[in-house]
């Protein structure tokens, strides 16, 4: 499917990306048919703050998973690159992502608004100290299954938003402003089932923007969309976002 004329003519495209854009890079999504939580519902505890804080075994499992992901050969794919190209065309209003993997930045995107934080940093839940995740994973490799904060001894976690935590209000406000100031909202690789991020589709629609959804599975907002695409993201995005001829 070629891009419709109105998409080719769009000059302020706001992109909201989710886990689906990274599956072609080898990172499984969460809620898809073969998603992490679909296959193992118990894995959701690893990113649920109440479980994480009270159960050292959950933390040990979480750090082992983080180490496994950190050593995987994961690279950006053509879907990520298409968004870099969109920015170079001068047509990207904002890149908002629910992802924590940093692949947009690895592909060359700048000023990425990370709604759910980043896995590349670690934060202390007591004193707020931050550090690169590599420092903590080195301690795991050295035999510490549940490294404590080197500043205050508190519990460390990745600088991602866990279930039970609030999103950064400043980040959400900036995302809402971008969604209200675009001519097209492109939701790509997201189930649109997690709020407040999913609500950005309604914000854009209410402001008069067209909505494009590129996702393998149906979403709650398909009926609101002007265009729904079910193709592979790495194939669909380069074609949909090609420079206007």
N, CA, C and O of each residue as an XYZ file, in Angstrom:
980
protein
N       0.842     -1.197      0.000
C       0.000      0.000      0.000
C       0.880      1.250      0.000
O       1.704      1.435      0.895
N       0.703      2.094     -0.994
C       1.430      3.349     -1.023
C       0.802      4.338     -0.042
O      -0.351      4.182      0.359
N       1.569      5.348      0.335
C       1.057      6.353      1.258
C      -0.049      7.160      0.587
O       0.107      7.570     -0.563
N      -1.164      7.396      1.279
C      -2.195      8.266      0.712
C      -1.653      9.686      0.561
O      -0.669     10.061      1.199
N      -2.302     10.457     -0.283
C      -1.822     11.810     -0.570
C      -1.704     12.652      0.697
O      -0.751     13.415      0.855
N      -2.666     12.512      1.589
C      -2.639     13.355      2.797
C      -1.469     13.005      3.723
O      -0.973     13.868      4.447
N      -1.029     11.748      3.701
C       0.131     11.373      4.509
C       1.418     11.865      3.853
O       2.324     12.345      4.536
N       1.495     11.747      2.545
C       2.669     12.239      1.826
C       2.821     13.747      1.980
O       3.932     14.276      1.958
N       1.675     14.439      2.140
C       1.713     15.903      2.262
C       1.919     16.374      3.697
O       2.160     17.560      3.924
N       1.829     15.475      4.660
C       1.936     15.866      6.072
C       3.314     16.442      6.368
O       4.330     15.937      5.892
N       3.329     17.498      7.155
C       4.583     18.176      7.498
C       4.879     18.158      8.989
O       5.975     18.535      9.404
N       3.912     17.722      9.806
C       4.115     17.665     11.262
C       3.581     16.322     11.758
O       2.485     16.231     12.310
N       4.390     15.289     11.544
C       3.981     13.938     11.933
C       4.503     13.637     13.335
O       5.701     13.736     13.601
N       3.595     13.272     14.212
C       3.952     12.868     15.569
C       3.901     11.346     15.623
O       2.865     10.747     15.334
N       5.002     10.725     15.986
C       5.100      9.269     16.017
C       5.041      8.783     17.460
O       5.744      9.294     18.332
N       4.194      7.792     17.696
C       4.143      7.096     18.985
C       4.516      5.646     18.729
O       3.762      4.912     18.090
N       5.670      5.232     19.222
C       6.141      3.864     18.952
C       6.028      3.000     20.193
O       6.135      3.471     21.326
N       5.806      1.702     19.935
C       5.730      0.723     21.009
C       6.625     -0.461     20.716
O       7.432     -0.424     19.787
N       6.486     -1.503     21.502
C       7.398     -2.649     21.451
C       7.446     -3.307     20.082
O       8.463     -3.897     19.718
N       6.360     -3.218     19.315
C       6.302     -3.888     18.018
C       7.349     -3.416     17.034
O       7.732     -4.171     16.141
N       7.823     -2.186     17.170
C       8.822     -1.701     16.219
C      10.176     -2.356     16.471
O      11.040     -2.353     15.594
N      10.364     -2.917     17.661
C      11.646     -3.530     18.000
C      11.642     -5.046     17.861
O      12.690     -5.674     18.013
N      10.494     -5.650     17.578
C      10.473     -7.114     17.482
C      11.322     -7.610     16.320
O      11.908     -8.690     16.396
N      11.392     -6.824     15.239
C      12.212     -7.238     14.094
C      13.705     -7.095     14.387
O      14.542     -7.551     13.609
N      14.029     -6.462     15.506
C      15.418     -6.386     15.960
C      15.749     -7.513     16.926
O      16.878     -7.618     17.405
N      14.757     -8.359     17.210
C      14.996     -9.492     18.098
C      14.550     -9.293     19.523
O      14.797    -10.151     20.371
N      13.888     -8.166     19.815
C      13.374     -7.919     21.163
C      11.894     -8.287     21.180
O      11.112     -7.667     20.459
N      11.485     -9.267     21.973
C      10.071     -9.658     21.977
C       9.193     -8.556     22.559
O       9.617     -7.802     23.435
N       7.954     -8.475     22.054
C       7.027     -7.529     22.653
C       6.435     -8.147     23.919
O       6.864     -9.213     24.362
N       5.442     -7.461     24.496
C       4.910     -7.911     25.778
C       3.552     -8.596     25.659
O       3.315     -9.644     26.261
N       2.660     -7.981     24.865
C       1.277     -8.458     24.844
C       0.882     -9.164     23.541
O      -0.262     -9.598     23.408
N       1.789     -9.286     22.594
C       1.482     -9.965     21.339
C       1.299    -11.460     21.545
O       1.472    -11.960     22.656
N       0.949    -12.177     20.481
C       0.713    -13.626     20.598
C       1.901    -14.389     21.177
O       1.721    -15.398     21.859
N       3.109    -13.908     20.907
C       4.312    -14.559     21.442
C       5.037    -13.632     22.406
O       6.248    -13.741     22.599
N       4.277    -12.713     23.014
C       4.871    -11.714     23.891
C       5.379    -12.286     25.201
O       5.008    -13.389     25.601
N       6.237    -11.515     25.865
C       6.857    -11.958     27.117
C       5.795    -12.301     28.154
O       5.867    -13.347     28.799
N       4.793    -11.404     28.317
C       3.786    -11.642     29.336
C       2.713    -12.617     28.863
O       2.022    -13.220     29.685
N       2.567    -12.776     27.566
C       1.634    -13.774     27.049
C       2.157    -15.176     27.361
O       1.402    -16.049     27.788
N       3.447    -15.379     27.143
C       4.043    -16.693     27.379
C       4.243    -16.970     28.873
O       4.140    -18.115     29.312
N       4.529    -15.924     29.650
C       4.805    -16.097     31.078
C       4.199    -14.932     31.853
O       4.886    -13.950     32.134
N       2.896    -15.037     32.207
C       2.247    -13.940     32.931
C       2.974    -13.566     34.218
O       2.900    -12.421     34.663
N       3.676    -14.527     34.816
C       4.392    -14.253     36.058
C       5.545    -13.276     35.847
O       6.006    -12.642     36.797
N       6.017    -13.154     34.587
C       7.139    -12.254     34.300
C       6.765    -10.794     34.540
O       7.646     -9.955     34.730
N       5.485    -10.486     34.533
C       5.056     -9.100     34.769
C       5.464     -8.629     36.166
O       5.603     -7.428     36.401
N       5.655     -9.572     37.090
C       6.075     -9.194     38.441
C       7.447     -8.524     38.429
O       7.753     -7.717     39.307
N       8.274     -8.858     37.436
C       9.629     -8.302     37.381
C       9.619     -6.800     37.172
O      10.590     -6.114     37.490
N       8.509     -6.287     36.632
C       8.403     -4.842     36.390
C       7.205     -4.251     37.128
O       6.653     -3.234     36.706
N       6.808     -4.880     38.217
C       5.759     -4.360     39.094
C       6.426     -3.888     40.382
O       7.019     -4.692     41.101
N       6.335     -2.609     40.676
C       7.147     -2.009     41.741
C       6.918     -2.686     43.091
O       7.882     -2.936     43.815
N       5.689     -2.985     43.445
C       5.424     -3.570     44.756
C       6.108     -4.922     44.905
O       6.704     -5.204     45.944
N       6.027     -5.755     43.880
C       6.708     -7.045     43.919
C       8.220     -6.856     43.952
O       8.922     -7.521     44.713
N       8.708     -5.954     43.126
C      10.155     -5.743     42.996
C      10.764     -5.286     44.319
O      11.836     -5.752     44.704
N      10.087     -4.380     45.012
C      10.652     -3.833     46.246
C      10.635     -4.839     47.396
O      11.527     -4.826     48.244
N       9.626     -5.707     47.428
C       9.506     -6.576     48.596
C      10.121     -7.965     48.426
O      10.268     -8.696     49.406
N      10.481     -8.339     47.201
C      10.925     -9.711     46.964
C      12.322     -9.735     46.343
O      12.466     -9.450     45.154
N      13.354    -10.071     47.124
C      14.721    -10.126     46.577
C      14.854    -11.104     45.416
O      15.665    -10.883     44.516
N      14.083    -12.165     45.420
C      14.166    -13.133     44.326
C      13.689    -12.513     43.016
O      14.256    -12.790     41.959
N      12.657    -11.681     43.075
C      12.194    -10.962     41.882
C      13.307    -10.072     41.364
O      13.533     -9.999     40.156
N      14.010     -9.390     42.274
C      15.098     -8.509     41.853
C      16.234     -9.313     41.230
O      16.808     -8.894     40.225
N      16.559    -10.450     41.808
C      17.624    -11.288     41.240
C      17.258    -11.743     39.825
O      18.093    -11.707     38.920
N      16.020    -12.167     39.642
C      15.565    -12.581     38.310
C      15.607    -11.410     37.340
O      15.981    -11.567     36.177
N      15.223    -10.238     37.826
C      15.198     -9.056     36.977
C      16.599     -8.687     36.490
O      16.783     -8.384     35.311
N      17.583     -8.710     37.384
C      18.946     -8.353     36.981
C      19.522     -9.373     36.007
O      20.261     -9.007     35.094
N      19.193    -10.642     36.192
C      19.666    -11.665     35.247
C      19.071    -11.427     33.863
O      19.752    -11.589     32.850
N      17.786    -11.039     33.827
C      17.152    -10.738     32.546
C      17.788     -9.519     31.905
O      18.026     -9.506     30.697
N      18.066     -8.488     32.702
C      18.693     -7.278     32.171
C      20.076     -7.604     31.602
O      20.464     -7.080     30.558
N      20.803     -8.460     32.285
C      22.136     -8.835     31.796
C      22.021     -9.592     30.476
O      22.811     -9.374     29.557
N      21.038    -10.479     30.387
C      20.838    -11.238     29.155
C      20.526    -10.318     27.982
O      21.066    -10.491     26.890
N      19.653     -9.341     28.209
C      19.282     -8.413     27.139
C      20.452     -7.504     26.767
O      20.632     -7.159     25.599
N      21.244     -7.121     27.768
C      22.353     -6.204     27.514
C      23.433     -6.835     26.656
O      24.158     -6.135     25.949
N      23.544     -8.170     26.716
C      24.595     -8.842     25.948
C      24.077     -9.380     24.608
O      24.845     -9.955     23.836
N      22.793     -9.198     24.331
C      22.224     -9.679     23.067
C      22.668     -8.780     21.917
O      22.907     -7.587     22.105
N      22.774     -9.356     20.745
C      23.159     -8.600     19.544
C      21.900     -7.983     18.943
O      21.292     -8.549     18.034
N      21.516     -6.820     19.461
C      20.273     -6.152     19.071
C      20.622     -4.849     18.362
O      21.347     -4.012     18.900
N      20.104     -4.689     17.165
C      20.405     -3.492     16.377
C      19.128     -2.890     15.808
O      18.129     -3.591     15.650
N      19.151     -1.594     15.500
C      17.974     -0.968     14.873
C      17.645     -1.647     13.544
O      18.521     -2.205     12.883
N      16.383     -1.590     13.172
C      15.930     -2.197     11.924
C      15.387     -1.122     10.986
O      15.376      0.053     11.355
N      14.939     -1.485      9.791
C      14.474     -0.476      8.839
C      13.326      0.397      9.351
O      13.159      1.526      8.888
N      12.538     -0.107     10.296
C      11.493      0.725     10.874
C      12.063      1.896     11.649
O      11.587      3.025     11.523
N      13.089      1.626     12.456
C      13.761      2.711     13.183
C      14.405      3.690     12.195
O      14.323      4.905     12.373
N      15.039      3.155     11.165
C      15.722      4.006     10.190
C      14.740      4.895      9.444
O      15.066      6.036      9.119
N      13.543      4.391      9.169
C      12.538      5.195      8.457
C      12.177      6.445      9.250
O      11.869      7.484      8.665
N      12.211      6.351     10.574
C      11.891      7.516     11.398
C      13.046      8.506     11.435
O      12.829      9.712     11.554
N      14.275      8.000     11.332
C      15.430      8.899     11.175
C      15.301      9.663      9.860
O      15.524     10.872      9.809
N      14.940      8.948      8.807
C      14.777      9.575      7.493
C      13.653     10.609      7.516
O      13.755     11.661      6.885
N      12.585     10.303      8.245
C      11.459     11.245      8.346
C      11.914     12.561      8.979
O      11.527     13.640      8.530
N      12.731     12.462     10.017
C      13.256     13.663     10.665
C      14.146     14.446      9.703
O      14.104     15.676      9.679
N      14.945     13.743      8.918
C      15.826     14.404      7.959
C      15.046     15.086      6.848
O      15.532     16.036      6.234
N      13.837     14.605      6.589
C      12.960     15.268      5.621
C      12.340     16.543      6.197
O      11.753     17.337      5.462
N      12.472     16.736      7.512
C      11.877     17.892      8.167
C      10.392     17.729      8.426
O       9.680     18.719      8.594
N       9.912     16.489      8.462
C       8.474     16.241      8.601
C       8.097     15.634      9.953
O       6.926     15.324     10.173
N       9.051     15.459     10.854
C       8.777     14.840     12.148
C       8.522     15.912     13.195
O       9.409     16.708     13.507
N       7.303     15.931     13.741
C       6.973     16.878     14.813
C       7.572     16.407     16.137
O       8.127     17.206     16.892
N       7.457     15.106     16.415
C       8.014     14.559     17.653
C       8.036     13.044     17.554
O       7.195     12.438     16.889
N       9.009     12.442     18.224
C       9.095     10.992     18.326
C       8.897     10.623     19.787
O       9.764     10.861     20.629
N       7.755     10.044     20.068
C       7.389      9.611     21.409
C       7.480      8.087     21.433
O       6.991      7.426     20.517
N       8.089      7.532     22.449
C       8.195      6.080     22.478
C       7.847      5.514     23.850
O       8.196      6.078     24.887
N       7.159      4.397     23.820
C       6.906      3.627     25.037
C       8.055      2.649     25.296
O       8.083      1.979     26.329
N       8.990      2.571     24.369
C      10.080      1.611     24.478
C      11.181      2.121     25.397
O      11.370      3.325     25.572
N      11.892      1.178     25.972
C      12.972      1.502     26.912
C      14.326      1.037     26.382
O      15.336      1.111     27.081
N      14.334      0.548     25.114
C      15.528     -0.136     24.596
C      16.583      0.776     23.980
O      17.711      0.337     23.755
N      16.248      2.024     23.706
C      17.230      2.949     23.145
C      17.543      2.729     21.678
O      18.503      3.309     21.170
N      16.762      1.909     20.975
C      17.071      1.623     19.574
C      16.794      2.817     18.657
O      17.438      2.955     17.617
N      15.854      3.670     19.026
C      15.648      4.875     18.208
C      16.919      5.724     18.204
O      17.356      6.195     17.154
N      17.501      5.911     19.379
C      18.732      6.702     19.468
C      19.890      5.996     18.773
O      20.723      6.641     18.136
N      19.943      4.676     18.895
C      21.009      3.924     18.233
C      20.919      4.055     16.720
O      21.935      3.999     16.027
N      19.700      4.229     16.204
C      19.522      4.391     14.760
C      19.903      5.793     14.297
O      20.173      6.008     13.115
N      19.927      6.758     15.239
C      20.276      8.130     14.879
C      19.215      9.151     15.183
O      19.401     10.333     14.893
N      18.084      8.725     15.770
C      17.049      9.692     16.154
C      17.532     10.505     17.349
O      18.220      9.992     18.231
N      17.160     11.776     17.360
C      17.514     12.666     18.467
C      16.243     13.216     19.085
O      15.171     13.151     18.484
N      16.366     13.757     20.284
C      15.224     14.359     20.989
C      14.061     13.378     21.104
O      12.904     13.750     20.909
N      14.375     12.124     21.420
C      13.340     11.108     21.611
C      12.731     11.287     23.000
O      13.453     11.376     23.993
N      11.403     11.338     23.063
C      10.713     11.479     24.335
C      10.357     10.071     24.824
O       9.454      9.429     24.287
N      11.072      9.602     25.842
C      10.894      8.245     26.353
C       9.834      8.253     27.465
O      10.117      8.598     28.612
N       8.625      7.870     27.097
C       7.498      7.947     28.029
C       7.675      7.009     29.218
O       7.240      7.321     30.326
N       8.305      5.875     28.996
C       8.442      4.870     30.047
C       9.871      4.724     30.539
O      10.211      3.722     31.169
N      10.718      5.718     30.257
C      12.074      5.711     30.771
C      13.034      4.939     29.884
O      12.743      4.659     28.721
N      14.201      4.597     30.462
C      15.254      3.916     29.701
C      15.880      2.801     30.520
O      16.048      2.927     31.733
N      16.222      1.715     29.851
C      16.862      0.588     30.514
C      18.373      0.805     30.631
O      19.062      0.018     31.280
N      18.880      1.846     30.021
C      20.328      2.063     30.023
C      20.820      2.818     31.251
O      22.022      3.030     31.411
N      19.903      3.221     32.112
C      20.262      3.876     33.364
C      19.614      3.126     34.526
O      18.598      2.451     34.359
N      20.219      3.257     35.700
C      19.694      2.655     36.927
C      19.481      3.773     37.939
O      20.253      4.732     37.986
N      18.431      3.647     38.749
C      18.123      4.671     39.748
C      17.884      4.001     41.096
O      17.359      2.889     41.165
N      18.272      4.684     42.160
C      18.020      4.190     43.513
C      16.619      4.585     43.933
O      16.231      5.745     43.793
N      15.863      3.642     44.442
C      14.485      3.928     44.850
C      14.424      4.696     46.169
O      13.355      5.160     46.565
N      15.557      4.834     46.851
C      15.580      5.567     48.119
C      16.108      6.987     47.969
O      15.446      7.947     48.364
N      17.310      7.118     47.393
C      17.938      8.442     47.342
C      17.920      9.074     45.957
O      18.258     10.249     45.816
N      17.530      8.317     44.929
C      17.437      8.875     43.580
C      18.733      8.917     42.815
O      18.765      9.447     41.704
N      19.814      8.374     43.368
C      21.090      8.355     42.648
C      20.931      7.596     41.338
O      20.221      6.592     41.276
N      21.599      8.083     40.283
C      21.523      7.442     38.974
C      22.918      7.030     38.521
O      23.922      7.643     38.886
N      22.947      5.983     37.723
C      24.221      5.480     37.209
C      23.949      4.649     35.961
O      22.827      4.179     35.772
N      24.961      4.456     35.099
C      24.783      3.608     33.921
C      24.509      2.167     34.331
O      25.051      1.692     35.330
N      23.683      1.478     33.577
C      23.359      0.101     33.935
C      24.585     -0.794     33.863
O      24.662     -1.795     34.574
N      25.554     -0.443     33.003
C      26.757     -1.258     32.905
C      27.479     -1.402     34.232
O      28.048     -2.455     34.517
N      27.462     -0.346     35.054
C      28.131     -0.406     36.351
C      27.472     -1.442     37.253
O      28.148     -2.155     37.995
N      26.152     -1.516     37.182
C      25.417     -2.444     38.048
C      25.541     -3.877     37.522
O      25.707     -4.816     38.300
N      25.462     -4.038     36.210
C      25.588     -5.383     35.649
C      26.980     -5.958     35.890
O      27.133     -7.173     36.020
N      27.998     -5.095     35.951
C      29.347     -5.570     36.274
C      29.382     -6.145     37.688
O      30.101     -7.108     37.955
N      28.610     -5.557     38.584
C      28.540     -6.074     39.959
C      27.788     -7.402     39.990
O      28.129     -8.297     40.764
N      26.764     -7.526     39.145
C      26.054     -8.807     39.039
C      27.011     -9.888     38.544
O      27.044    -10.996     39.079
N      27.786     -9.550     37.517
C      28.760    -10.506     36.981
C      29.819    -10.877     38.021
O      30.372    -11.976     37.994
N      30.089     -9.954     38.929
C      31.112    -10.199     39.959
C      30.565    -10.997     41.147
O      31.302    -11.313     42.081
N      29.267    -11.319     41.103
C      28.717    -12.179     42.152
C      27.691    -11.546     43.061
O      27.258    -12.177     44.025
N      27.281    -10.297     42.783
C      26.234     -9.664     43.582
C      24.888     -9.902     42.883
O      24.636     -9.281     41.850
N      24.030    -10.761     43.396
C      22.776    -11.051     42.702
C      21.765     -9.921     42.790
O      20.884     -9.805     41.938
N      21.888     -9.071     43.836
C      20.934     -7.978     44.042
C      21.695     -6.750     44.520
O      21.636     -6.409     45.701
N      22.418     -6.073     43.608
C      23.279     -4.955     44.015
C      22.493     -3.832     44.691
O      21.420     -3.442     44.230
N      23.040     -3.327     45.776
C      22.422     -2.210     46.494
C      23.024     -0.895     46.019
O      24.090     -0.874     45.404
N      22.339      0.188     46.307
C      22.822      1.517     45.927
C      24.174      1.787     46.573
O      24.310      1.615     47.785
N      25.176      2.204     45.808
C      26.491      2.482     46.388
C      26.517      3.750     47.228
O      27.487      4.000     47.944
N      25.459      4.554     47.146
C      25.404      5.803     47.898
C      24.740      5.606     49.258
O      25.269      6.026     50.287
N      23.554      4.950     49.247
C      22.791      4.859     50.490
C      22.407      3.435     50.882
O      21.845      3.222     51.956
N      22.702      2.463     50.027
C      22.341      1.086     50.344
C      20.924      0.707     49.976
O      20.469     -0.390     50.297
N      20.217      1.609     49.301
C      18.832      1.349     48.923
C      18.714      0.378     47.758
O      19.710     -0.091     47.207
N      17.464      0.092     47.400
C      17.166     -0.830     46.306
C      17.357     -0.124     44.967
O      16.839      0.972     44.754
N      18.102     -0.758     44.074
C      18.307     -0.212     42.734
C      17.312     -0.833     41.753
O      16.923     -1.992     41.896
N      16.910     -0.050     40.761
C      16.063     -0.535     39.673
C      16.453      0.188     38.403
O      17.084      1.244     38.459
N      16.090     -0.359     37.267
C      16.325      0.371     36.026
C      15.479      1.638     36.014
O      14.436      1.706     36.664
N      15.935      2.632     35.273
C      15.240      3.931     35.211
C      14.068      3.866     34.240
O      13.897      4.717     33.367
N      13.270      2.818     34.429
C      12.076      2.613     33.633
C      10.866      2.734     34.539
O      10.968      2.573     35.755
N       9.721      3.019     33.940
C       8.497      3.173     34.723
C       7.880      1.797     34.947
O       7.406      1.157     34.008
N       7.890      1.355     36.189
C       7.316      0.057     36.545
C       5.809      0.210     36.770
O       5.314      1.312     37.002
N       5.097     -0.905     36.699
C       3.694     -0.886     37.093
C       3.613     -0.455     38.550
O       4.340     -0.972     39.398
N       2.728      0.491     38.838
C       2.620      1.034     40.180
C       3.356      2.349     40.340
O       3.259      2.987     41.389
N       4.092      2.766     39.316
C       4.774      4.062     39.320
C       4.057      5.031     38.391
O       3.459      4.625     37.394
N       4.121      6.300     38.724
C       3.542      7.332     37.860
C       4.557      7.752     36.810
O       5.760      7.773     37.069
N       4.063      8.085     35.626
C       4.935      8.634     34.593
C       5.334     10.050     34.979
O       4.640     10.711     35.752
N       6.441     10.504     34.445
C       6.926     11.861     34.691
C       5.927     12.851     34.100
O       5.711     12.841     32.888
N       5.310     13.706     34.918
C       4.302     14.639     34.403
C       4.843     15.557     33.305
O       4.120     15.883     32.364
N       6.104     15.974     33.416
C       6.684     16.858     32.402
C       6.789     16.147     31.059
O       6.566     16.755     30.012
N       7.126     14.866     31.088
C       7.243     14.091     29.853
C       5.873     13.912     29.219
O       5.723     14.072     28.008
N       4.872     13.583     30.028
C       3.516     13.396     29.502
C       2.960     14.704     28.960
O       2.296     14.707     27.923
N       3.219     15.811     29.640
C       2.750     17.116     29.155
C       3.376     17.437     27.800
O       2.690     17.914     26.896
N       4.667     17.178     27.657
C       5.343     17.449     26.391
C       4.787     16.560     25.279
O       4.632     17.004     24.142
N       4.490     15.311     25.611
C       3.923     14.390     24.625
C       2.530     14.847     24.196
O       2.195     14.800     23.012
N       1.723     15.288     25.157
C       0.374     15.754     24.838
C       0.415     17.008     23.972
O      -0.404     17.167     23.067
N       1.360     17.891     24.244
C       1.502     19.101     23.427
C       1.870     18.743     21.996
O       1.363     19.347     21.051
N       2.748     17.764     21.835
C       3.142     17.333     20.491
C       1.959     16.697     19.764
O       1.744     16.956     18.580
N       1.193     15.865     20.472
C       0.044     15.205     19.854
C      -1.022     16.208     19.432
O      -1.723     15.999     18.442
N      -1.139     17.291     20.184
C      -2.140     18.315     19.863
C      -1.665     19.269     18.779
O      -2.437     20.105     18.309
N      -0.402     19.154     18.376
C       0.185     20.095     17.420
C       0.747     19.365     16.209
O       1.775     19.766     15.664
N       0.075     18.291     15.785
C       0.541     17.560     14.615
C      -0.577     17.476     13.585
O      -1.750     17.681     13.900
N      -0.194     17.171     12.351
C      -1.236     16.945     11.344
C      -1.514     15.461     11.137
O      -2.548     15.083     10.587
N      -0.571     14.615     11.589
C      -0.776     13.165     11.567
C      -0.169     12.569     12.831
O       0.963     12.885     13.197
N      -0.931     11.706     13.492
C      -0.403     10.910     14.605
C      -0.201      9.500     14.075
O      -1.160      8.843     13.671
N       1.034      9.037     14.075
C       1.387      7.707     13.593
C       1.714      6.827     14.794
O       2.744      7.013     15.442
N       0.840      5.869     15.090
C       1.061      4.913     16.173
C       1.595      3.634     15.564
O       0.925      3.002     14.748
N       2.796      3.252     15.954
C       3.457      2.132     15.287
C       3.971      1.120     16.308
O       4.759      1.450     17.193
N       3.502     -0.128     16.161
C       3.989     -1.192     17.023
C       3.539     -1.093     18.455
O       4.231     -1.570     19.354
N       2.389     -0.482     18.692
C       1.864     -0.362     20.051
C       0.452     -0.901     20.107
O      -0.353     -0.662     19.207
N       0.155     -1.632     21.172
C      -1.183     -2.192     21.348
C      -2.204     -1.124     21.711
O      -3.409     -1.370     21.661
N      -1.724      0.063     22.079
C      -2.583      1.177     22.500
C      -3.522      0.747     23.623
O      -4.688      1.136     23.677
N      -2.967     -0.070     24.517
C      -3.756     -0.532     25.650
C      -3.287      0.014     26.978
O      -3.884     -0.268     28.016
N      -2.203      0.810     26.952
C      -1.643      1.351     28.189
C      -1.814      2.858     28.201
O      -1.360      3.549     27.289
N      -2.459      3.360     29.221
C      -2.656      4.800     29.373
C      -1.680      5.328     30.421
O      -1.283      4.598     31.329
N      -1.292      6.612     30.291
C      -1.868      7.644     29.419
C      -1.319      7.678     27.994
O      -1.803      8.466     27.182
N      -0.328      6.855     27.663
C       0.263      6.935     26.320
C      -0.783      6.702     25.235
O      -0.803      7.419     24.234
N      -1.646      5.716     25.418
C      -2.651      5.417     24.396
C      -3.603      6.590     24.167
O      -4.110      6.783     23.063
N      -3.836      7.361     25.214
C      -4.743      8.497     25.090
C      -4.233      9.598     24.189
O      -4.993     10.494     23.824
N      -2.944      9.553     23.814
C      -2.407     10.559     22.907
C      -3.070     10.477     21.536
O      -3.131     11.470     20.811
N      -3.570      9.283     21.178
C      -4.301      9.142     19.922
C      -5.557     10.009     19.955
O      -5.862     10.696     18.981
N      -6.281      9.981     21.064
C      -7.491     10.791     21.199
C      -7.161     12.280     21.203
O      -7.898     13.093     20.646
N      -6.039     12.625     21.842
C      -5.629     14.037     21.866
C      -5.410     14.551     20.454
O      -5.890     15.627     20.099
N      -4.686     13.786     19.649
C      -4.396     14.188     18.275
C      -5.674     14.242     17.439
O      -5.886     15.189     16.682
N      -6.507     13.241     17.578
C      -7.753     13.191     16.803
C      -8.647     14.374     17.144
O      -9.232     14.995     16.256
N      -8.751     14.683     18.428
C      -9.597     15.798     18.857
C      -9.078     17.134     18.335
O      -9.851     18.072     18.138
N      -7.758     17.217     18.109
C      -7.156     18.454     17.602
C      -7.220     18.544     16.081
O      -6.749     19.519     15.496
N      -7.799     17.535     15.444
C      -7.981     17.581     13.991
C      -6.959     16.815     13.187
O      -6.989     16.861     11.957
N      -6.045     16.103     13.852
C      -5.033     15.332     13.126
C      -5.623     14.036     12.589
O      -6.573     13.494     13.156
N      -5.066     13.554     11.515
C      -5.392     12.218     11.034
C      -4.589     11.204     11.848
O      -3.542     11.530     12.406
N      -5.090      9.985     11.906
C      -4.462      8.935     12.707
C      -4.112      7.746     11.815
O      -4.949      7.256     11.057
N      -2.866      7.293     11.916
C      -2.401      6.101     11.206
C      -1.930      5.101     12.253
O      -1.149      5.446     13.139
N      -2.400      3.872     12.152
C      -1.986      2.814     13.078
C      -1.325      1.695     12.276
O      -1.933      1.111     11.379
N      -0.075      1.410     12.616
C       0.664      0.300     12.004
C       0.952     -0.691     13.120
O       1.815     -0.450     13.964
N       0.232     -1.802     13.124
C       0.380     -2.768     14.207
C      -0.101     -4.130     13.739
O      -1.040     -4.231     12.950
N       0.544     -5.171     14.228
C       0.212     -6.522     13.778
C      -1.161     -6.971     14.241
O      -1.849     -7.713     13.539
N      -1.563     -6.519     15.431
C      -2.835     -6.935     16.015
C      -3.790     -5.743     16.107
O      -3.342     -4.597     16.126
N      -5.101     -6.000     16.164
C      -6.075     -4.907     16.339
C      -5.820     -4.134     17.629
O      -5.319     -4.686     18.608
N      -6.170     -2.858     17.616
C      -6.040     -2.015     18.806
C      -7.403     -1.390     19.122
O      -8.285     -1.385     18.263
N      -7.590     -0.869     20.324
C      -8.857     -0.230     20.678
C      -9.162      1.028     19.863
O     -10.292      1.515     19.875
N      -8.158      1.554     19.155
C      -8.340      2.806     18.436
C      -8.410      2.630     16.918
O      -8.377      3.615     16.181
N      -8.506      1.392     16.449
C      -8.574      1.170     15.008
C      -9.769      1.887     14.380
O      -9.676      2.387     13.259
N     -10.883      1.937     15.098
C     -12.082      2.588     14.559
C     -11.927      4.090     14.419
O     -12.674      4.729     13.677
N     -10.959      4.659     15.127
C     -10.713      6.101     15.067
C      -9.726      6.454     13.960
O      -9.604      7.616     13.573
N      -9.028      5.449     13.460
C      -7.922      5.701     12.540
C      -8.391      5.978     11.119
O      -9.402      5.445     10.660
N      -7.631      6.825     10.439
C      -7.857      7.085      9.017
C      -7.195      6.021      8.157
O      -7.582      5.817      7.006
N      -6.191      5.340      8.716
C      -5.482      4.297      7.995
C      -4.951      3.288      9.004
O      -4.301      3.656      9.982
N      -5.236      2.004      8.757
C      -4.721      0.915      9.587
C      -3.905     -0.011      8.687
O      -4.382     -0.453      7.642
N      -2.683     -0.298      9.100
C      -1.783     -1.130      8.309
C      -1.354     -2.319      9.156
O      -0.920     -2.150     10.296
N      -1.475     -3.521      8.603
C      -1.147     -4.744      9.336
C       0.155     -5.385      8.848
O       0.483     -6.491      9.277
N       0.893     -4.730      7.977
C       2.125     -5.303      7.439
C       3.263     -5.227      8.452
O       3.156     -4.556      9.478
N       4.355     -5.926      8.144
C       5.554     -5.814      8.968
C       6.019     -4.367      9.007
O       6.044     -3.675      7.989
N       6.382     -3.931     10.190
C       6.742     -2.519     10.364
C       7.965     -2.151      9.541
O       8.013     -1.078      8.941
N       8.959     -3.039      9.510
C      10.179     -2.749      8.760
C       9.953     -2.628      7.271
O      10.774     -2.049      6.560
N       8.847     -3.169      6.793
C       8.484     -3.043      5.380
C       7.548     -1.861      5.157
O       7.694     -1.115      4.188
N       6.585     -1.699      6.065
C       5.544     -0.688      5.886
C       6.055      0.734      6.075
O       5.746      1.615      5.274
N       6.842      0.967      7.139
C       7.241      2.346      7.431
C       8.090      2.995      6.346
O       7.812      4.134      5.970
N       9.112      2.322      5.827
C       9.889      2.968      4.765
C       9.027      3.379      3.574
O       9.294      4.403      2.944
N       8.008      2.602      3.262
C       7.147      2.934      2.122
C       6.175      4.062      2.472
O       5.984      4.990      1.685
N       5.565      3.979      3.649
C       4.595      4.997      4.054
C       5.243      6.368      4.264
O       4.606      7.399      4.051
N       6.507      6.373      4.680
C       7.179      7.636      5.036
C       8.233      8.045      4.013
O       9.084      8.887      4.299
N       8.179      7.458      2.838
C       9.120      7.850      1.793
C       8.951      9.325      1.451
O       7.843      9.851      1.557
N      10.027     10.009      1.042
C       9.920     11.428      0.689
C       8.879     11.627     -0.414
O       8.815     10.831     -1.351
N       8.063     12.679     -0.313
C       7.085     12.947     -1.364
C       7.783     13.155     -2.708
O       8.827     13.804     -2.775
N       7.216     12.614     -3.756
C       7.838     12.741     -5.078
C       7.447     14.067     -5.717
O       7.870     14.361     -6.835
